[in-house]
Amino acid sequence: MTKSSIALLGAAAIAVLTLSGCGNTIRGLGKDTANAVDATQDAGRSVERAAK
């Protein structure tokens, strides 16, 4: 293998790792957002019950 092919393989490996990390981050952000919405709705229901 030449140095350029090794460098190309290394760059491809870095790109794959970076993209997979982004996918995990986006999924995690979606879950966190959904949890925040659920918590806000629960708080609203608690306030509504307390006001009755």
DOMAR-225432 format. One record per residue: x, y, z of N, C-alpha, C in turn. Coordinates in steps of 0.1 Angstrom, whole numbers, plus 5000, padded with zeros to 4 digits. Layout:
<sites>
n_px;n_py;n_pz;ca_px;ca_py;ca_pz;c_px;c_py;c_pz
X;Y;Z;X;Y;Z;X;Y;Z
...
</sites>
This chain:
<sites>
n_px;n_py;n_pz;ca_px;ca_py;ca_pz;c_px;c_py;c_pz
5008;4988;5000;5000;5000;5000;5009;5012;5000
5004;5022;4993;5012;5035;4992;5007;5044;5003
5015;5054;5005;5011;5064;5016;4998;5071;5013
4996;5073;5000;4983;5080;4997;4971;5071;4999
4972;5058;4996;4961;5050;4998;4958;5048;5013
4969;5047;5021;4967;5046;5036;4960;5059;5041
4965;5071;5036;4959;5083;5040;4944;5084;5036
4941;5079;5024;4927;5079;5020;4918;5070;5028
4923;5058;5032;4916;5049;5041;4914;5055;5055
4924;5062;5060;4923;5069;5073;4913;5080;5072
4913;5088;5062;4903;5098;5060;4889;5093;5059
4887;5082;5052;4874;5075;5051;4870;5070;5065
4879;5065;5073;4875;5060;5086;4871;5071;5095
4878;5082;5094;4875;5094;5102;4861;5099;5098
4858;5100;5085;4845;5104;5081;4834;5095;5086
4836;5082;5085;4825;5073;5090;4823;5075;5105
4833;5076;5113;4832;5078;5127;4825;5091;5130
4828;5102;5123;4822;5115;5125;4807;5115;5122
4804;5109;5111;4790;5108;5107;4781;5099;5116
4787;5088;5121;4780;5080;5130;4778;5087;5144
4788;5095;5148;4786;5103;5160;4775;5114;5158
4774;5120;5147;4764;5130;5144;4750;5123;5145
4748;5111;5140;4736;5104;5140;4731;5102;5155
4741;5097;5163;4738;5095;5177;4734;5108;5184
4741;5119;5181;4738;5131;5187;4724;5136;5183
4720;5135;5171;4707;5139;5166;4696;5131;5173
4698;5118;5174;4688;5109;5181;4687;5113;5195
4698;5115;5202;4698;5119;5216;4691;5133;5218
4694;5142;5209;4687;5155;5210;4672;5154;5208
4668;5145;5200;4653;5143;5198;4647;5137;5210
4654;5128;5217;4649;5122;5229;4648;5132;5240
4659;5140;5241;4659;5151;5252;4647;5161;5249
4645;5164;5237;4634;5174;5234;4621;5168;5237
4619;5155;5234;4606;5149;5237;4604;5148;5252
4615;5145;5260;4614;5145;5275;4610;5159;5280
4616;5169;5274;4613;5183;5279;4598;5186;5276
4593;5182;5265;4579;5185;5262;4570;5178;5271
4573;5165;5274;4565;5157;5283;4565;5164;5297
4577;5168;5302;4578;5174;5315;4570;5187;5316
4570;5195;5305;4563;5207;5304;4548;5205;5305
4543;5195;5298;4529;5191;5298;4525;5186;5312
4533;5178;5318;4530;5173;5331;4529;5185;5341
4538;5195;5340;4538;5206;5349;4525;5214;5346
4521;5216;5334;4509;5223;5331;4497;5216;5337
4496;5203;5336;4485;5195;5342;4485;5197;5357
4497;5197;5363;4497;5199;5378;4492;5213;5382
4496;5223;5374;4491;5236;5377;4476;5237;5375
4471;5231;5365;4456;5231;5362;4449;5224;5373
4454;5213;5378;4447;5206;5389;4448;5214;5402
4459;5221;5404;4460;5229;5417;4450;5241;5416
4448;5246;5404;4439;5258;5403;4424;5254;5404
4421;5242;5404;4406;5238;5405;4402;5237;5419
</sites>
